[in-house]
C-alpha cells in the first residue's frame, strides 16, 4: 500500500485519467473528490462489499432455481417414460 500525505486542494493522480483531490479535512474526516471517466466505477468500500454480497447471493439463488427447474424436468421426463 502506498501512503501519501496531502493538504487541502492537493491532488493525487492515478494513471492518466483518475485524479483524487483533497477537498476538506475536519477532525478525523477527510473529504475527497474523484475525477474519473464515466466507465470507471467508484464506490465506497462498504457499498462495494454490499454489491459483491448481493451479486453472490443472486448467483446462488439463480443456481438454486436452475437446479429446481432441472430436477422438475428430470422428474417429469421420468414420469413420461414410465407411461
Secondary structure, 3 states (H helix, E strand, C coil): CCCCCCCCCCEEEECCCEEEEEEEEECCEEEEEEECCCCCCCCCHHHHHHHHHHHHHHHHHHHHHHHHHHHHHHHHHHHHHHC
